Every structure is written in C-alpha cells, then in structure tokens.
Amino acid sequence: MAENIRQVLSRGEALRPQSESWQLDTELLLARVLNKPREYLFTWPEQELQLRQIEEFQQLLSRRKDGEPIAYILGKRGFWDFELEVNSSVLIPRPETEILVETAIELLSESRKTAAKIADLGTGSGAIALALAKSCSSSSVIAVDFSEDALNVAKSNASNLGISNIEFIQASWCDGLQDNDFDMIVSNPPYVAEGDAHLLEGDLLFEPSLALVATENGLGDLHTIALQCREKLKKGSWLLLEHGYDQKQAVAEMLERAGYFNIQCRKDLSGVDRLSFAQWGGSSF
Ligand SMILES: C[S@@+](CC[C@H](N)C(=O)[O-])C[C@H]1O[C@@H](n2cnc3c(N)ncnc32)[C@H](O)[C@@H]1O
C-alpha cells in the first residue's frame, strides 16, 4: 500500500536509540530523497511517495542507523554563513570552531589590518580558511593540510563559494609555508589523546583519525604548531589554537615557554575552554 510523507517520517523512530536528533535527521533524509526543502514535508504531509523514493529513503535511514554521520550522508554541513561539501576524508566542521573565526576577525579588526596574510594549518574542509577569506576579502589566506583528499574537498568548497583569495598547500604544518611574515596563523589541529573513549562514539567513529588524534596525550600537534609558527609569524602577530576542553592550562604553559605573550582563552557556546590565542614575542627562549 502506498505511504504518504507523514507515514514515511514515522519510520524515523528507528533512529531514536542512535541519534538525539533523530526527528531532524529523518526529515533531512526524506527532504534529500524528495529533493525539496524540509518545510515541504509539513506543507504536504498527505502526499504519497513512489516505491522508489521509499526504498531510497530506507537505505539512507539504514546508513544513519549504522551510525554514519548525517553530514556525510547528506554530503554537506553548514558553517559560518555558508554550506560546505564534506565527505569522510574531512572532519565535520563543528559550531564551536566558529569562536575561532569570530576571534580572528575581531583581532584583525582591532589591529586595523585590512590586507592581512593569514595561514590556516590543518584546513580539512576549508571551514576556517574560507570563513576568514570570505569575511576579510582584502586578506590572503594559505590553507595547509597533510591530506590530499582533504585539500581536494577544501578546493572544491572554495570554488563552489567563489572564494579566490585563498591558496592551498599540501604539507605538514608550517613545512609548506615559504614566508615568515604572517599576520596571523590559526589552527584547529587534532587534539584527542590516543585511546580516548570518545573516539569510539558518535561521529568520531567515522571521521579520519588524522583529523582527530594526536600524540603526547593529545597535545603533540598543538606543541609542534606553537614551536614552528615562531619562524613564520611577524613579531606581535597572533597565533590562535582550538583545543580540547581540558587542555587550556597545558596550552597556555606551552605558549609561554615558547615565547608567546598576551595569552588568552575563550570558551565556546557550551561554556567549555576551547580557544587559546597569543602574540608572538619575537625571540625564542
Ligand atoms: C581537527 S581537523 C580540523 C579541520 C578544519 N580546520 C575544521 O576546523 O573543521 C585537523 C586537520 O589537520 C590535518 N592534519 C593532521 N596532521 C597534519 C599535519 N601534520 N600537517 C597538516 N595538516 C594535518 C587533518 O588532515 C585535518 O584536516
């Protein structure tokens, strides 16, 4: 017997044990199958679906039930004021990373720097680099990643969004940066400790471990970046690092030891210490 939109949506109950956002997930999946906005589902709840559409929806629902992140199934995720293409070679951009973008823009505007030279280390989908390139259109951004597959996603996002004041480099952290006069370097590096139980939960199970896991109890990449950036930043310019909820103190100590000053931390919208930033002092101790 033919089923209508309302009836098909009720199949989403099967996601309840896996996903806190099971209703939203179900609506997004059905809207994708119908190639319509989500609102359509509530405007036309009695519309009957074709068997082919129900089968396609059921397949997407099964993928979600198996834990695959909704962003990978849909192939997109909203960040800042745009939508990014994502796939399993990139971290799914998180809302908490927007605090890094906001702070970077604020610091650039306080320094009255209009044509800043910015680098984003570990760009993934390009989320941070593209948000900065778009918001600071007179600036130039270099987006670095070790993963060629991730860089292909970031390049495709730049092209889809028509953002051209950005350059992409495949390298390990600062190794690919020729210049040593950056006004700002930002990074959301991997910062989860090897063996952390969170790696076995939710979206993290499906995300690339290159994007998540770092040595030294999660601090290894943060440490390398803080040290390497000293050779690349102008004196007095800013380094911004996203980090884990319990890493504020360790990051502050590492920045101070490395010769940075004016070290500050901001919380994300959940009240978690998420972003540390500091100015480069100009001489290593
Ligand atoms: C936590 S993800 C951040 C992605 C993106 N910037 C975001 O905020 O959504 C970290 C990124 O660092 C990259 N990465 C890991 N090791 C790297 C290295 N040695 N050099 C450059 N990039 C690296 C990963 O491929 C991944 O894209």
The ligand as an ORCA input file, in Angstrom:
! r2SCAN-3c Opt
* xyz 0 1
  C      40.588     18.760     13.635
  S      40.783     18.729     11.872
  C      40.330     20.417     11.512
  C      39.713     20.613     10.153
  C      39.169     22.032      9.924
  N      40.190     23.030     10.108
  C      37.998     22.323     10.859
  O      38.185     23.087     11.820
  O      36.895     21.813     10.624
  C      42.538     18.700     11.718
  C      43.101     18.713     10.306
  O      44.529     18.655     10.397
  C      45.029     17.860      9.343
  N      46.366     17.381      9.722
  C      46.704     16.355     10.551
  N      48.035     16.257     10.651
  C      48.561     17.247      9.885
  C      49.885     17.677      9.607
  N      50.957     17.073     10.124
  N      50.047     18.731      8.780
  C      48.988     19.374      8.235
  N      47.703     19.014      8.473
  C      47.497     17.958      9.289
  C      43.995     16.766      9.170
  O      44.087     16.186      7.888
  C      42.696     17.551      9.420
  O      42.180     18.028      8.208
*
